[in-house]
Amino acid sequence: MATAGVLLFVRAHSLTGLLIYGGIIGLAMGIFLSSNWAFATDLIPRAEAAKYMGISNVATTGGSAAARFGGPVLDFFNARQEGLGYSVLFRGIAPCFFVGALVLLRVHERRGSR
């Protein structure tokens, strides 16, 4: 869903399109963040809950911290052509969302194994 939102977002030609496609991205991120915590609490061993919830939190916030490197990417490409940096940045985000979804397909739910 986020991949589709980003691909539509970079092709938007109006403010309305930006708002709608940005909303799709935001909805996808909200679904991910809420289901991420629910999924983690179902999968982690009860005896090591704090450890694994900490790892999950670092992994989730680590992506936000890594996003700060987008600033130099924007500057680099915008210096070559105005607005190019955002196009490059968003086109780079789309495969990340897609690969993340593929990785999640390999996670199998364990019920009752705690």
Secondary structure by P-SEA (a helix, b strand, c coil): caaaaaaaaaacccaaaaaaaaaaaaaaaaaaaaaaaaaaaacccccaaaaaaaaaaaaaaaaaaacccaaaaaaaaaaaccaaaaaaaaaaaaaaaaaaaaaaaabbbbcccc
